[in-house]
Amino acid sequence: MERLSVTMVVWLLAASQCQAGGIDHLNKEANNEIHANNRVETDSLQLCKPRAKAPVILTTNSTETLPSCERPIYTVLKELGALEEKLVATVRTLEETNKKLEASEKKWSDLDSRVTELSTVDQGKPRVAFSAALPVDGTIGPLNVHYTLVYKRVLSNIGERYSPVSGYFTAPVQGVYYFTFTSFCWAGNENCGSSLFLNENHVVSWYGSDDHNPQSGSNSAVVQLQVGDNVSVRVWHNRRISDNVNKYCSFSGFWLFPL
């Protein structure tokens, strides 16, 4: 009896477990079916949605380029190198131009200094120039001495350094002067000649000889004079010189610059 009771209890327990197991199995199958339906719906929705584009990955072998507003760095570096070369060339040109300007400024400075120096030297110095002609209407000579010609027809005498009384020009300042003289002889006067004298020293001369035709000539010289030096024109001894209202014979001179 007791054995029967135990057997029945065991059988009831087994039956209870089998029933529970069957219920659990049914529940699992139902859950699986629900999950399957959900997956199908989800897959359907995903198929209906537009797919996002996958990002493009560039490789070294790819021929595609990535659109961009920025230039490649090597291009920028190349342009910078070209700009640097141009800058160096420009700086070199500016340096050469600056050297030329400095040289020009030095020349202008030296010239300005020289002009200033000459202006300073010239300040207070007399302006000297004269021109005069013989007063005779005839012939002078022949004489047995070197006769100093007196040009009394004064055309100009700036500085009053020529004397129409003595025929001498007297240097007022040390410097360089220019002098010229002309001479004339009528036909038949045989030999004619005159010379420019510095104090008692002969400088330059003119000479002519023609028995049948009038003669004329001139000469000039640039001379260095000291203060008080005298310059004159003299007829050679035993020679003649002629003139009339046309003023063929003249004596002129002027100061060039100081020393």
C-alpha positions, 0 to 999 in steps of 0.5 A, spaced: 500 500 500 505 504 501 509 502 495 502 504 491 502 511 494 509 512 492 508 510 485 502 514 484 506 520 487 511 519 483 507 519 477 503 525 479 510 529 479 512 526 472 505 528 469 506 535 472 513 536 470 511 533 463 505 538 463 509 544 465 515 542 460 510 542 454 507 549 456 514 551 456 515 548 449 509 552 447 511 558 450 518 558 447 515 556 440 510 562 440 516 567 442 520 565 436 514 566 432 513 573 434 521 574 434 521 572 427 515 576 425 518 582 428 525 581 424 521 580 417 517 587 419 524 590 420 527 587 414 521 590 410 522 597 413 529 597 412 528 595 404 523 601 404 528 606 407 534 609 402 541 606 403 546 611 406 552 611 401 558 608 404 564 613 405 569 613 399 576 611 402 582 614 397 588 609 396 594 611 393 592 607 387 585 610 386 584 615 380 578 618 384 580 625 387 576 628 393 573 635 391 576 640 396 577 648 396 584 647 399 590 646 394 595 641 395 601 643 399 606 641 394 603 647 389 603 652 395 610 650 396 612 651 389 609 658 388 612 660 395 619 658 392 617 662 385 615 668 390 622 667 394 626 667 387 622 674 385 623 677 391 631 675 391 631 678 384 627 684 386 632 686 392 638 685 388 635 690 383 634 695 388 641 694 391 644 696 384 639 701 383 641 704 390 648 704 388 647 708 382 643 713 386 649 713 391 654 714 386 649 720 382 648 723 389 656 723 390 657 726 383 652 732 384 654 733 391 661 734 388 659 738 383 655 742 388 661 743 392 665 745 386 660 750 384 659 753 391 667 754 392 667 757 385 661 762 387 665 763 394 671 765 390 668 769 385 664 773 391 667 780 391 671 779 385 670 784 379 667 782 372 672 784 367 671 785 359 673 790 354 674 791 347 677 798 343 679 800 336 684 805 334 682 812 333 687 813 327 684 814 320 691 813 316 697 809 318 702 808 324 709 807 323 714 805 321 718 806 327 725 804 330 722 801 336 716 797 338 710 802 339 705 801 344 698 802 340 693 806 344 686 804 342 682 810 344 675 808 341 673 804 347 667 799 345 666 796 352 670 797 358 667 793 364 671 793 370 675 799 368 681 795 367 683 797 360 686 804 359 685 808 353 690 813 355 696 808 355 693 802 351 695 797 357 690 792 360 692 791 368 690 785 371 685 786 377 686 779 380 690 773 379 687 768 374 686 766 367 684 771 361 683 771 354 686 776 349 685 777 341 687 783 337 686 784 329 691 788 325 690 791 318 695 795 312 693 798 306 696 796 299 703 799 298 705 799 306 710 793 305 711 789 311 706 789 317 706 786 323 704 787 331 705 783 337 701 781 344 705 783 350 705 781 357 709 786 361 715 786 356 714 779 354 712 777 347 706 772 347 703 772 340 704 776 333 701 777 326 705 779 320 703 780 313 707 782 306 704 784 300 705 790 295 699 790 291 693 788 296 691 790 303 692 785 308 689 784 315 690 778 320 689 777 327 691 772 333 689 771 340 692 767 346 689 765 353 694 767 359 695 766 366 696 773 370 698 775 376 695 782 380 698 788 376 700 784 370 700 789 364 697 786 357 698 790 350 699 790 343 705 793 340 707 795 332 714 792 330 719 796 329 720 799 322 713 796 320 706 799 319 699 799 321 693 802 318 685 804 320 680 808 318 672 809 321 671 802 319 675 800 325 679 794 322 684 794 328 682 792 335 684 789 342 679 785 346 680 781 352 676 778 358 677 774 365 675 767 364 676 764 371 680 765 378 686 761 380 
